[in-house]
């Protein structure tokens, strides 16, 4: 299973969404901390691996693509 969530550890990104959500419902999303995702996913998955991807983390995306994942 692959799950993509907004990262609560990225404070500037979260603040950006907080500003926009007052006028646009598209930005009213839940941001998660890594420990929350691990806890939630561990209830239904035997193994949980967190892979940070996105802006500034392109290396991880390229690595996964090259591995065929």
Predicted model as a PDB file, atoms N, CA, C, CB and O in Angstrom, pLDDT in the B-factor column:
MODEL        1                                                                  
ATOM      1  N   UNK A   1       0.857  -1.171   0.000  1.00 74.00           N  
ATOM      2  CA  UNK A   1       0.000   0.000   0.000  1.00 74.00           C  
ATOM      3  C   UNK A   1       0.898   1.227   0.000  1.00 74.00           C  
ATOM      4  CB  UNK A   1      -0.972   0.002   1.226  1.00 74.00           C  
ATOM      5  O   UNK A   1       1.901   1.271   0.713  1.00 74.00           O  
ATOM      6  N   UNK A   2       0.544   2.197  -0.781  1.00 77.00           N  
ATOM      7  CA  UNK A   2       1.250   3.472  -0.783  1.00 77.00           C  
ATOM      8  C   UNK A   2       0.248   4.550  -0.395  1.00 77.00           C  
ATOM      9  CB  UNK A   2       1.904   3.771  -2.183  1.00 77.00           C  
ATOM     10  O   UNK A   2      -0.842   4.637  -0.962  1.00 77.00           O  
ATOM     11  N   UNK A   3       0.630   5.366   0.573  1.00 78.00           N  
ATOM     12  CA  UNK A   3      -0.224   6.473   1.008  1.00 78.00           C  
ATOM     13  C   UNK A   3       0.577   7.767   0.912  1.00 78.00           C  
ATOM     14  CB  UNK A   3      -0.753   6.248   2.467  1.00 78.00           C  
ATOM     15  O   UNK A   3       1.740   7.821   1.313  1.00 78.00           O  
ATOM     16  N   UNK A   4      -0.041   8.778   0.389  1.00 78.00           N  
ATOM     17  CA  UNK A   4       0.593  10.090   0.296  1.00 78.00           C  
ATOM     18  C   UNK A   4      -0.175  11.054   1.195  1.00 78.00           C  
ATOM     19  CB  UNK A   4       0.629  10.605  -1.187  1.00 78.00           C  
ATOM     20  O   UNK A   4      -1.396  11.181   1.095  1.00 78.00           O  
ATOM     21  N   UNK A   5       0.554  11.721   2.064  1.00 81.00           N  
ATOM     22  CA  UNK A   5      -0.095  12.657   2.986  1.00 81.00           C  
ATOM     23  C   UNK A   5       0.697  13.958   3.045  1.00 81.00           C  
ATOM     24  CB  UNK A   5      -0.224  12.038   4.402  1.00 81.00           C  
ATOM     25  O   UNK A   5       1.871  14.010   2.678  1.00 81.00           O  
ATOM     26  N   UNK A   6       0.033  14.989   3.508  1.00 80.00           N  
ATOM     27  CA  UNK A   6       0.723  16.256   3.718  1.00 80.00           C  
ATOM     28  C   UNK A   6       1.530  16.168   5.009  1.00 80.00           C  
ATOM     29  CB  UNK A   6      -0.285  17.443   3.770  1.00 80.00           C  
ATOM     30  O   UNK A   6       1.059  15.659   6.026  1.00 80.00           O  
ATOM     31  N   UNK A   7       2.742  16.672   4.942  1.00 82.00           N  
ATOM     32  CA  UNK A   7       3.709  16.558   6.010  1.00 82.00           C  
ATOM     33  C   UNK A   7       3.619  17.733   6.987  1.00 82.00           C  
ATOM     34  CB  UNK A   7       5.102  16.465   5.433  1.00 82.00           C  
ATOM     35  O   UNK A   7       3.884  18.875   6.611  1.00 82.00           O  
ATOM     36  N   UNK A   8       3.251  17.458   8.222  1.00 85.00           N  
ATOM     37  CA  UNK A   8       3.133  18.509   9.233  1.00 85.00           C  
ATOM     38  C   UNK A   8       4.488  19.035   9.680  1.00 85.00           C  
ATOM     39  CB  UNK A   8       2.370  17.993  10.431  1.00 85.00           C  
ATOM     40  O   UNK A   8       4.566  20.075  10.333  1.00 85.00           O  
ATOM     41  N   UNK A   9       5.559  18.321   9.330  1.00 82.00           N  
ATOM     42  CA  UNK A   9       6.897  18.772   9.713  1.00 82.00           C  
ATOM     43  C   UNK A   9       7.376  19.934   8.852  1.00 82.00           C  
ATOM     44  CB  UNK A   9       7.884  17.622   9.616  1.00 82.00           C  
ATOM     45  O   UNK A   9       8.329  20.624   9.211  1.00 82.00           O  
ATOM     46  N   UNK A  10       6.726  20.148   7.731  1.00 82.00           N  
ATOM     47  CA  UNK A  10       7.071  21.264   6.849  1.00 82.00           C  
ATOM     48  C   UNK A  10       6.231  22.473   7.275  1.00 82.00           C  
ATOM     49  CB  UNK A  10       6.824  20.899   5.328  1.00 82.00           C  
ATOM     50  O   UNK A  10       5.158  22.723   6.725  1.00 82.00           O  
ATOM     51  N   UNK A  11       6.727  23.197   8.238  1.00 87.00           N  
ATOM     52  CA  UNK A  11       5.978  24.295   8.871  1.00 87.00           C  
ATOM     53  C   UNK A  11       5.579  25.378   7.867  1.00 87.00           C  
ATOM     54  CB  UNK A  11       6.811  24.919   9.989  1.00 87.00           C  
ATOM     55  O   UNK A  11       4.444  25.854   7.891  1.00 87.00           O  
ATOM     56  N   UNK A  12       6.502  25.768   6.985  1.00 87.00           N  
ATOM     57  CA  UNK A  12       6.171  26.849   6.041  1.00 87.00           C  
ATOM     58  C   UNK A  12       5.064  26.414   5.083  1.00 87.00           C  
ATOM     59  CB  UNK A  12       7.424  27.274   5.243  1.00 87.00           C  
ATOM     60  O   UNK A  12       4.202  27.220   4.733  1.00 87.00           O  
ATOM     61  N   UNK A  13       5.076  25.146   4.653  1.00 86.00           N  
ATOM     62  CA  UNK A  13       4.028  24.643   3.767  1.00 86.00           C  
ATOM     63  C   UNK A  13       2.686  24.604   4.486  1.00 86.00           C  
ATOM     64  CB  UNK A  13       4.390  23.246   3.246  1.00 86.00           C  
ATOM     65  O   UNK A  13       1.657  24.948   3.905  1.00 86.00           O  
ATOM     66  N   UNK A  14       2.697  24.186   5.744  1.00 90.00           N  
ATOM     67  CA  UNK A  14       1.470  24.141   6.547  1.00 90.00           C  
ATOM     68  C   UNK A  14       0.912  25.550   6.748  1.00 90.00           C  
ATOM     69  CB  UNK A  14       1.739  23.471   7.915  1.00 90.00           C  
ATOM     70  O   UNK A  14      -0.296  25.759   6.638  1.00 90.00           O  
ATOM     71  N   UNK A  15       1.777  26.506   7.039  1.00 93.00           N  
ATOM     72  CA  UNK A  15       1.329  27.898   7.215  1.00 93.00           C  
ATOM     73  C   UNK A  15       0.732  28.441   5.916  1.00 93.00           C  
ATOM     74  CB  UNK A  15       2.508  28.795   7.674  1.00 93.00           C  
ATOM     75  O   UNK A  15      -0.254  29.177   5.937  1.00 93.00           O  
ATOM     76  N   UNK A  16       1.332  28.075   4.799  1.00 93.00           N  
ATOM     77  CA  UNK A  16       0.828  28.488   3.490  1.00 93.00           C  
ATOM     78  C   UNK A  16      -0.599  27.974   3.302  1.00 93.00           C  
ATOM     79  CB  UNK A  16       1.751  27.967   2.354  1.00 93.00           C  
ATOM     80  O   UNK A  16      -1.478  28.732   2.892  1.00 93.00           O  
ATOM     81  N   UNK A  17      -0.838  26.698   3.596  1.00 93.00           N  
ATOM     82  CA  UNK A  17      -2.176  26.127   3.481  1.00 93.00           C  
ATOM     83  C   UNK A  17      -3.134  26.792   4.472  1.00 93.00           C  
ATOM     84  CB  UNK A  17      -2.133  24.606   3.718  1.00 93.00           C  
ATOM     85  O   UNK A  17      -4.292  27.048   4.140  1.00 93.00           O  
ATOM     86  N   UNK A  18      -2.661  27.068   5.674  1.00 94.00           N  
ATOM     87  CA  UNK A  18      -3.505  27.722   6.685  1.00 94.00           C  
ATOM     88  C   UNK A  18      -4.015  29.069   6.182  1.00 94.00           C  
ATOM     89  CB  UNK A  18      -2.724  27.912   8.001  1.00 94.00           C  
ATOM     90  O   UNK A  18      -5.166  29.432   6.424  1.00 94.00           O  
ATOM     91  N   UNK A  19      -3.154  29.812   5.480  1.00 95.00           N  
ATOM     92  CA  UNK A  19      -3.577  31.105   4.924  1.00 95.00           C  
ATOM     93  C   UNK A  19      -4.622  30.918   3.822  1.00 95.00           C  
ATOM     94  CB  UNK A  19      -2.362  31.874   4.370  1.00 95.00           C  
ATOM     95  O   UNK A  19      -5.618  31.640   3.774  1.00 95.00           O  
ATOM     96  N   UNK A  20      -4.391  29.955   2.949  1.00 96.00           N  
ATOM     97  CA  UNK A  20      -5.277  29.775   1.796  1.00 96.00           C  
ATOM     98  C   UNK A  20      -6.608  29.115   2.143  1.00 96.00           C  
ATOM     99  CB  UNK A  20      -4.580  28.955   0.753  1.00 96.00           C  
ATOM    100  O   UNK A  20      -7.605  29.344   1.458  1.00 96.00           O  
ATOM    101  N   UNK A  21      -6.636  28.304   3.192  1.00 95.00           N  
ATOM    102  CA  UNK A  21      -7.869  27.567   3.496  1.00 95.00           C  
ATOM    103  C   UNK A  21      -9.000  28.471   3.975  1.00 95.00           C  
ATOM    104  CB  UNK A  21      -7.593  26.516   4.545  1.00 95.00           C  
ATOM    105  O   UNK A  21     -10.159  28.056   3.981  1.00 95.00           O  
ATOM    106  N   UNK A  22      -8.681  29.692   4.372  1.00 95.00           N  
ATOM    107  CA  UNK A  22      -9.738  30.610   4.814  1.00 95.00           C  
ATOM    108  C   UNK A  22     -10.639  31.044   3.660  1.00 95.00           C  
ATOM    109  CB  UNK A  22      -9.121  31.840   5.473  1.00 95.00           C  
ATOM    110  O   UNK A  22     -11.794  31.415   3.868  1.00 95.00           O  
ATOM    111  N   UNK A  23     -10.095  30.993   2.433  1.00 96.00           N  
ATOM    112  CA  UNK A  23     -10.885  31.413   1.278  1.00 96.00           C  
ATOM    113  C   UNK A  23     -11.091  30.318   0.233  1.00 96.00           C  
ATOM    114  CB  UNK A  23     -10.231  32.587   0.632  1.00 96.00           C  
ATOM    115  O   UNK A  23     -11.852  30.500  -0.717  1.00 96.00           O  
ATOM    116  N   UNK A  24     -10.409  29.171   0.408  1.00 96.00           N  
ATOM    117  CA  UNK A  24     -10.502  28.104  -0.584  1.00 96.00           C  
ATOM    118  C   UNK A  24     -10.524  26.750   0.124  1.00 96.00           C  
ATOM    119  CB  UNK A  24      -9.321  28.179  -1.591  1.00 96.00           C  
ATOM    120  O   UNK A  24      -9.538  26.353   0.746  1.00 96.00           O  
ATOM    121  N   UNK A  25     -11.635  26.055   0.028  1.00 95.00           N  
ATOM    122  CA  UNK A  25     -11.814  24.770   0.720  1.00 95.00           C  
ATOM    123  C   UNK A  25     -10.821  23.700   0.263  1.00 95.00           C  
ATOM    124  CB  UNK A  25     -13.226  24.266   0.504  1.00 95.00           C  
ATOM    125  O   UNK A  25     -10.566  22.744   0.995  1.00 95.00           O  
ATOM    126  N   UNK A  26     -10.269  23.848  -0.919  1.00 92.00           N  
ATOM    127  CA  UNK A  26      -9.284  22.894  -1.420  1.00 92.00           C  
ATOM    128  C   UNK A  26      -8.093  22.756  -0.460  1.00 92.00           C  
ATOM    129  CB  UNK A  26      -8.794  23.325  -2.808  1.00 92.00           C  
ATOM    130  O   UNK A  26      -7.462  21.701  -0.399  1.00 92.00           O  
ATOM    131  N   UNK A  27      -7.793  23.806   0.274  1.00 93.00           N  
ATOM    132  CA  UNK A  27      -6.630  23.817   1.165  1.00 93.00           C  
ATOM    133  C   UNK A  27      -6.959  23.404   2.594  1.00 93.00           C  
ATOM    134  CB  UNK A  27      -6.015  25.188   1.176  1.00 93.00           C  
ATOM    135  O   UNK A  27      -6.104  23.495   3.474  1.00 93.00           O  
ATOM    136  N   UNK A  28      -8.169  22.957   2.833  1.00 94.00           N  
ATOM    137  CA  UNK A  28      -8.563  22.476   4.165  1.00 94.00           C  
ATOM    138  C   UNK A  28      -8.248  20.985   4.271  1.00 94.00           C  
ATOM    139  CB  UNK A  28     -10.084  22.740   4.433  1.00 94.00           C  
ATOM    140  O   UNK A  28      -9.142  20.141   4.214  1.00 94.00           O  
ATOM    141  N   UNK A  29      -6.979  20.684   4.423  1.00 91.00           N  
ATOM    142  CA  UNK A  29      -6.523  19.300   4.475  1.00 91.00           C  
ATOM    143  C   UNK A  29      -5.855  19.023   5.818  1.00 91.00           C  
ATOM    144  CB  UNK A  29      -5.549  19.001   3.314  1.00 91.00           C  
ATOM    145  O   UNK A  29      -5.465  19.944   6.534  1.00 91.00           O  
ATOM    146  N   UNK A  30      -5.734  17.770   6.138  1.00 90.00           N  
ATOM    147  CA  UNK A  30      -5.075  17.351   7.373  1.00 90.00           C  
ATOM    148  C   UNK A  30      -3.593  17.131   7.103  1.00 90.00           C  
ATOM    149  CB  UNK A  30      -5.727  16.062   7.944  1.00 90.00           C  
ATOM    150  O   UNK A  30      -3.221  16.466   6.136  1.00 90.00           O  
ATOM    151  N   UNK A  31      -2.769  17.681   7.945  1.00 90.00           N  
ATOM    152  CA  UNK A  31      -1.332  17.452   7.883  1.00 90.00           C  
ATOM    153  C   UNK A  31      -0.969  16.436   8.960  1.00 90.00           C  
ATOM    154  CB  UNK A  31      -0.530  18.787   8.069  1.00 90.00           C  
ATOM    155  O   UNK A  31      -1.496  16.493  10.071  1.00 90.00           O  
ATOM    156  N   UNK A  32      -0.074  15.507   8.637  1.00 89.00           N  
ATOM    157  CA  UNK A  32       0.295  14.439   9.556  1.00 89.00           C  
ATOM    158  C   UNK A  32       1.764  14.512   9.952  1.00 89.00           C  
ATOM    159  CB  UNK A  32      -0.004  13.090   8.933  1.00 89.00           C  
ATOM    160  O   UNK A  32       2.618  14.928   9.168  1.00 89.00           O  
ATOM    161  N   UNK A  33       2.037  14.098  11.189  1.00 88.00           N  
ATOM    162  CA  UNK A  33       3.414  13.903  11.645  1.00 88.00           C  
ATOM    163  C   UNK A  33       3.791  12.454  11.360  1.00 88.00           C  
ATOM    164  CB  UNK A  33       3.575  14.247  13.176  1.00 88.00           C  
ATOM    165  O   UNK A  33       2.923  11.584  11.303  1.00 88.00           O  
ATOM    166  N   UNK A  34       5.073  12.196  11.184  1.00 87.00           N  
ATOM    167  CA  UNK A  34       5.540  10.857  10.836  1.00 87.00           C  
ATOM    168  C   UNK A  34       5.071   9.812  11.840  1.00 87.00           C  
ATOM    169  CB  UNK A  34       7.054  10.838  10.745  1.00 87.00           C  
ATOM    170  O   UNK A  34       4.666   8.718  11.448  1.00 87.00           O  
ATOM    171  N   UNK A  35       5.122  10.135  13.126  1.00 91.00           N  
ATOM    172  CA  UNK A  35       4.704   9.148  14.135  1.00 91.00           C  
ATOM    173  C   UNK A  35       3.211   8.831  14.034  1.00 91.00           C  
ATOM    174  CB  UNK A  35       5.029   9.662  15.544  1.00 91.00           C  
ATOM    175  O   UNK A  35       2.799   7.708  14.327  1.00 91.00           O  
ATOM    176  N   UNK A  36       2.398   9.807  13.623  1.00 91.00           N  
ATOM    177  CA  UNK A  36       0.958   9.555  13.429  1.00 91.00           C  
ATOM    178  C   UNK A  36       0.730   8.571  12.291  1.00 91.00           C  
ATOM    179  CB  UNK A  36       0.206  10.872  13.142  1.00 91.00           C  
ATOM    180  O   UNK A  36      -0.070   7.644  12.416  1.00 91.00           O  
ATOM    181  N   UNK A  37       1.427   8.771  11.192  1.00 89.00           N  
ATOM    182  CA  UNK A  37       1.280   7.884  10.038  1.00 89.00           C  
ATOM    183  C   UNK A  37       1.734   6.474  10.396  1.00 89.00           C  
ATOM    184  CB  UNK A  37       2.085   8.417   8.832  1.00 89.00           C  
ATOM    185  O   UNK A  37       1.068   5.495  10.060  1.00 89.00           O  
ATOM    186  N   UNK A  38       2.869   6.377  11.080  1.00 91.00           N  
ATOM    187  CA  UNK A  38       3.379   5.066  11.483  1.00 91.00           C  
ATOM    188  C   UNK A  38       2.371   4.353  12.373  1.00 91.00           C  
ATOM    189  CB  UNK A  38       4.727   5.208  12.213  1.00 91.00           C  
ATOM    190  O   UNK A  38       2.103   3.168  12.179  1.00 91.00           O  
ATOM    191  N   UNK A  39       1.817   5.056  13.336  1.00 94.00           N  
ATOM    192  CA  UNK A  39       0.836   4.461  14.244  1.00 94.00           C  
ATOM    193  C   UNK A  39      -0.424   4.005  13.495  1.00 94.00           C  
ATOM    194  CB  UNK A  39       0.460   5.463  15.341  1.00 94.00           C  
ATOM    195  O   UNK A  39      -0.895   2.883  13.684  1.00 94.00           O  
ATOM    196  N   UNK A  40      -0.957   4.881  12.653  1.00 92.00           N  
ATOM    197  CA  UNK A  40      -2.179   4.539  11.905  1.00 92.00           C  
ATOM    198  C   UNK A  40      -1.957   3.369  10.950  1.00 92.00           C  
ATOM    199  CB  UNK A  40      -2.672   5.754  11.119  1.00 92.00           C  
ATOM    200  O   UNK A  40      -2.769   2.445  10.897  1.00 92.00           O  
ATOM    201  N   UNK A  41      -0.871   3.409  10.205  1.00 92.00           N  
ATOM    202  CA  UNK A  41      -0.612   2.370   9.213  1.00 92.00           C  
ATOM    203  C   UNK A  41      -0.234   1.036   9.858  1.00 92.00           C  
ATOM    204  CB  UNK A  41       0.492   2.816   8.273  1.00 92.00           C  
ATOM    205  O   UNK A  41      -0.525  -0.020   9.297  1.00 92.00           O  
ATOM    206  N   UNK A  42       0.402   1.067  11.014  1.00 94.00           N  
ATOM    207  CA  UNK A  42       0.799  -0.167  11.708  1.00 94.00           C  
ATOM    208  C   UNK A  42      -0.406  -1.010  12.114  1.00 94.00           C  
ATOM    209  CB  UNK A  42       1.628   0.168  12.945  1.00 94.00           C  
ATOM    210  O   UNK A  42      -0.285  -2.219  12.311  1.00 94.00           O  
ATOM    211  N   UNK A  43      -1.546  -0.385  12.236  1.00 95.00           N  
ATOM    212  CA  UNK A  43      -2.767  -1.116  12.605  1.00 95.00           C  
ATOM    213  C   UNK A  43      -3.228  -2.053  11.493  1.00 95.00           C  
ATOM    214  CB  UNK A  43      -3.886  -0.133  12.946  1.00 95.00           C  
ATOM    215  O   UNK A  43      -3.905  -3.047  11.759  1.00 95.00           O  
ATOM    216  N   UNK A  44      -2.864  -1.739  10.240  1.00 94.00           N  
ATOM    217  CA  UNK A  44      -3.333  -2.544   9.114  1.00 94.00           C  
ATOM    218  C   UNK A  44      -2.213  -3.074   8.222  1.00 94.00           C  
ATOM    219  CB  UNK A  44      -4.277  -1.735   8.287  1.00 94.00           C  
ATOM    220  O   UNK A  44      -2.470  -3.834   7.289  1.00 94.00           O  
ATOM    221  N   UNK A  45      -0.980  -2.679   8.502  1.00 92.00           N  
ATOM    222  CA  UNK A  45       0.160  -3.108   7.686  1.00 92.00           C  
ATOM    223  C   UNK A  45       1.215  -3.771   8.562  1.00 92.00           C  
ATOM    224  CB  UNK A  45       0.772  -1.909   6.924  1.00 92.00           C  
ATOM    225  O   UNK A  45       1.497  -3.301   9.665  1.00 92.00           O  
ATOM    226  N   UNK A  46       1.793  -4.854   8.077  1.00 93.00           N  
ATOM    227  CA  UNK A  46       2.815  -5.554   8.863  1.00 93.00           C  
ATOM    228  C   UNK A  46       4.145  -4.805   8.870  1.00 93.00           C  
ATOM    229  CB  UNK A  46       3.023  -6.961   8.318  1.00 93.00           C  
ATOM    230  O   UNK A  46       4.950  -4.985   9.783  1.00 93.00           O  
ATOM    231  N   UNK A  47       4.382  -3.969   7.860  1.00 92.00           N  
ATOM    232  CA  UNK A  47       5.608  -3.185   7.784  1.00 92.00           C  
ATOM    233  C   UNK A  47       5.262  -1.797   7.270  1.00 92.00           C  
ATOM    234  CB  UNK A  47       6.664  -3.874   6.868  1.00 92.00           C  
ATOM    235  O   UNK A  47       4.495  -1.652   6.318  1.00 92.00           O  
ATOM    236  N   UNK A  48       5.828  -0.781   7.899  1.00 91.00           N  
ATOM    237  CA  UNK A  48       5.595   0.601   7.481  1.00 91.00           C  
ATOM    238  C   UNK A  48       6.948   1.242   7.190  1.00 91.00           C  
ATOM    239  CB  UNK A  48       4.807   1.408   8.577  1.00 91.00           C  
ATOM    240  O   UNK A  48       7.849   1.221   8.028  1.00 91.00           O  
ATOM    241  N   UNK A  49       7.079   1.809   6.002  1.00 86.00           N  
ATOM    242  CA  UNK A  49       8.306   2.505   5.632  1.00 86.00           C  
ATOM    243  C   UNK A  49       7.920   3.910   5.191  1.00 86.00           C  
ATOM    244  CB  UNK A  49       9.089   1.742   4.499  1.00 86.00           C  
ATOM    245  O   UNK A  49       7.145   4.074   4.249  1.00 86.00           O  
ATOM    246  N   UNK A  50       8.448   4.909   5.855  1.00 84.00           N  
ATOM    247  CA  UNK A  50       8.170   6.306   5.520  1.00 84.00           C  
ATOM    248  C   UNK A  50       9.259   6.783   4.566  1.00 84.00           C  
ATOM    249  CB  UNK A  50       8.106   7.209   6.809  1.00 84.00           C  
ATOM    250  O   UNK A  50      10.447   6.690   4.877  1.00 84.00           O  
ATOM    251  N   UNK A  51       8.854   7.296   3.403  1.00 77.00           N  
ATOM    252  CA  UNK A  51       9.794   7.807   2.413  1.00 77.00           C  
ATOM    253  C   UNK A  51       9.409   9.248   2.106  1.00 77.00           C  
ATOM    254  CB  UNK A  51       9.796   6.929   1.113  1.00 77.00           C  
ATOM    255  O   UNK A  51       8.408   9.491   1.432  1.00 77.00           O  
ATOM    256  N   UNK A  52      10.191  10.202   2.594  1.00 72.00           N  
ATOM    257  CA  UNK A  52       9.861  11.605   2.306  1.00 72.00           C  
ATOM    258  C   UNK A  52      10.156  11.935   0.849  1.00 72.00           C  
ATOM    259  CB  UNK A  52      10.651  12.553   3.233  1.00 72.00           C  
ATOM    260  O   UNK A  52      11.251  11.673   0.352  1.00 72.00           O  
ATOM    261  N   UNK A  53       9.171  12.508   0.172  1.00 70.00           N  
ATOM    262  CA  UNK A  53       9.345  12.922  -1.220  1.00 70.00           C  
ATOM    263  C   UNK A  53       8.748  14.308  -1.398  1.00 70.00           C  
ATOM    264  CB  UNK A  53       8.685  11.905  -2.200  1.00 70.00           C  
ATOM    265  O   UNK A  53       8.052  14.816  -0.518  1.00 70.00           O  
ATOM    266  N   UNK A  54       9.019  14.896  -2.512  1.00 64.00           N  
ATOM    267  CA  UNK A  54       8.450  16.204  -2.817  1.00 64.00           C  
ATOM    268  C   UNK A  54       9.530  17.256  -2.947  1.00 64.00           C  
ATOM    269  CB  UNK A  54       7.454  16.613  -1.749  1.00 64.00           C  
ATOM    270  O   UNK A  54      10.709  16.933  -3.089  1.00 64.00           O  
ATOM    271  N   UNK A  55       9.139  18.480  -2.899  1.00 61.00           N  
ATOM    272  CA  UNK A  55      10.048  19.605  -3.099  1.00 61.00           C  
ATOM    273  C   UNK A  55      11.285  19.459  -2.208  1.00 61.00           C  
ATOM    274  CB  UNK A  55       9.329  20.939  -2.807  1.00 61.00           C  
ATOM    275  O   UNK A  55      11.172  19.293  -0.994  1.00 61.00           O  
ATOM    276  N   UNK A  56      12.438  19.521  -2.817  1.00 57.00           N  
ATOM    277  CA  UNK A  56      13.678  19.407  -2.073  1.00 57.00           C  
ATOM    278  C   UNK A  56      14.074  17.972  -1.767  1.00 57.00           C  
ATOM    279  CB  UNK A  56      13.567  20.169  -0.804  1.00 57.00           C  
ATOM    280  O   UNK A  56      15.153  17.739  -1.223  1.00 57.00           O  
ATOM    281  N   UNK A  57      13.242  17.020  -2.096  1.00 57.00           N  
ATOM    282  CA  UNK A  57      13.527  15.614  -1.801  1.00 57.00           C  
ATOM    283  C   UNK A  57      13.485  14.777  -3.081  1.00 57.00           C  
ATOM    284  CB  UNK A  57      12.518  15.063  -0.767  1.00 57.00           C  
ATOM    285  O   UNK A  57      13.250  13.570  -3.021  1.00 57.00           O  
ATOM    286  N   UNK A  58      13.706  15.396  -4.216  1.00 62.00           N  
ATOM    287  CA  UNK A  58      13.590  14.708  -5.495  1.00 62.00           C  
ATOM    288  C   UNK A  58      14.461  13.471  -5.572  1.00 62.00           C  
ATOM    289  CB  UNK A  58      13.945  15.641  -6.613  1.00 62.00           C  
ATOM    290  O   UNK A  58      14.108  12.520  -6.270  1.00 62.00           O  
ATOM    291  N   UNK A  59      15.578  13.453  -4.881  1.00 66.00           N  
ATOM    292  CA  UNK A  59      16.456  12.283  -4.878  1.00 66.00           C  
ATOM    293  C   UNK A  59      15.681  11.023  -4.517  1.00 66.00           C  
ATOM    294  CB  UNK A  59      17.618  12.485  -3.898  1.00 66.00           C  
ATOM    295  O   UNK A  59      15.853   9.988  -5.160  1.00 66.00           O  
ATOM    296  N   UNK A  60      14.834  11.095  -3.503  1.00 69.00           N  
ATOM    297  CA  UNK A  60      14.059   9.930  -3.069  1.00 69.00           C  
ATOM    298  C   UNK A  60      13.110   9.459  -4.168  1.00 69.00           C  
ATOM    299  CB  UNK A  60      13.266  10.260  -1.796  1.00 69.00           C  
ATOM    300  O   UNK A  60      12.964   8.258  -4.392  1.00 69.00           O  
ATOM    301  N   UNK A  61      12.472  10.393  -4.846  1.00 68.00           N  
ATOM    302  CA  UNK A  61      11.569  10.033  -5.933  1.00 68.00           C  
ATOM    303  C   UNK A  61      12.330   9.338  -7.059  1.00 68.00           C  
ATOM    304  CB  UNK A  61      10.849  11.279  -6.467  1.00 68.00           C  
ATOM    305  O   UNK A  61      11.884   8.313  -7.574  1.00 68.00           O  
ATOM    306  N   UNK A  62      13.478   9.896  -7.438  1.00 71.00           N  
ATOM    307  CA  UNK A  62      14.288   9.302  -8.501  1.00 71.00           C  
ATOM    308  C   UNK A  62      14.748   7.901  -8.110  1.00 71.00           C  
ATOM    309  CB  UNK A  62      15.501  10.191  -8.815  1.00 71.00           C  
ATOM    310  O   UNK A  62      14.727   6.987  -8.934  1.00 71.00           O  
ATOM    311  N   UNK A  63      15.158   7.735  -6.872  1.00 75.00           N  
ATOM    312  CA  UNK A  63      15.627   6.440  -6.395  1.00 75.00           C  
ATOM    313  C   UNK A  63      14.512   5.393  -6.495  1.00 75.00           C  
ATOM    314  CB  UNK A  63      16.129   6.552  -4.942  1.00 75.00           C  
ATOM    315  O   UNK A  63      14.748   4.278  -6.959  1.00 75.00           O  
ATOM    316  N   UNK A  64      13.296   5.753  -6.061  1.00 72.00           N  
ATOM    317  CA  UNK A  64      12.176   4.829  -6.137  1.00 72.00           C  
ATOM    318  C   UNK A  64      11.825   4.477  -7.574  1.00 72.00           C  
ATOM    319  CB  UNK A  64      10.971   5.416  -5.444  1.00 72.00           C  
ATOM    320  O   UNK A  64      11.524   3.323  -7.876  1.00 72.00           O  
ATOM    321  N   UNK A  65      11.862   5.460  -8.458  1.00 72.00           N  
ATOM    322  CA  UNK A  65      11.581   5.215  -9.877  1.00 72.00           C  
ATOM    323  C   UNK A  65      12.623   4.268 -10.447  1.00 72.00           C  
ATOM    324  CB  UNK A  65      11.559   6.542 -10.679  1.00 72.00           C  
ATOM    325  O   UNK A  65      12.280   3.313 -11.144  1.00 72.00           O  
ATOM    326  N   UNK A  66      13.896   4.526 -10.156  1.00 79.00           N  
ATOM    327  CA  UNK A  66      14.961   3.684 -10.684  1.00 79.00           C  
ATOM    328  C   UNK A  66      14.907   2.264 -10.125  1.00 79.00           C  
ATOM    329  CB  UNK A  66      16.307   4.303 -10.377  1.00 79.00           C  
ATOM    330  O   UNK A  66      15.378   1.330 -10.773  1.00 79.00           O  
ATOM    331  N   UNK A  67      14.340   2.090  -8.936  1.00 82.00           N  
ATOM    332  CA  UNK A  67      14.193   0.765  -8.335  1.00 82.00           C  
ATOM    333  C   UNK A  67      12.945   0.064  -8.868  1.00 82.00           C  
ATOM    334  CB  UNK A  67      14.127   0.873  -6.803  1.00 82.00           C  
ATOM    335  O   UNK A  67      12.711  -1.107  -8.566  1.00 82.00           O  
ATOM    336  N   UNK A  68      12.141   0.781  -9.662  1.00 78.00           N  
ATOM    337  CA  UNK A  68      10.922   0.198 -10.207  1.00 78.00           C  
ATOM    338  C   UNK A  68       9.779   0.169  -9.217  1.00 78.00           C  
ATOM    339  CB  UNK A  68      11.194  -1.183 -10.682  1.00 78.00           C  
ATOM    340  O   UNK A  68       8.842  -0.615  -9.371  1.00 78.00           O  
ATOM    341  N   UNK A  69       9.843   1.007  -8.212  1.00 70.00           N  
ATOM    342  CA  UNK A  69       8.792   1.053  -7.187  1.00 70.00           C  
ATOM    343  C   UNK A  69       7.810   2.161  -7.533  1.00 70.00           C  
ATOM    344  CB  UNK A  69       9.396   1.279  -5.766  1.00 70.00           C  
ATOM    345  O   UNK A  69       6.842   2.378  -6.803  1.00 70.00           O  
TER     346      UNK A  69                                                      
ENDMDL                                                                          
END                                                                             
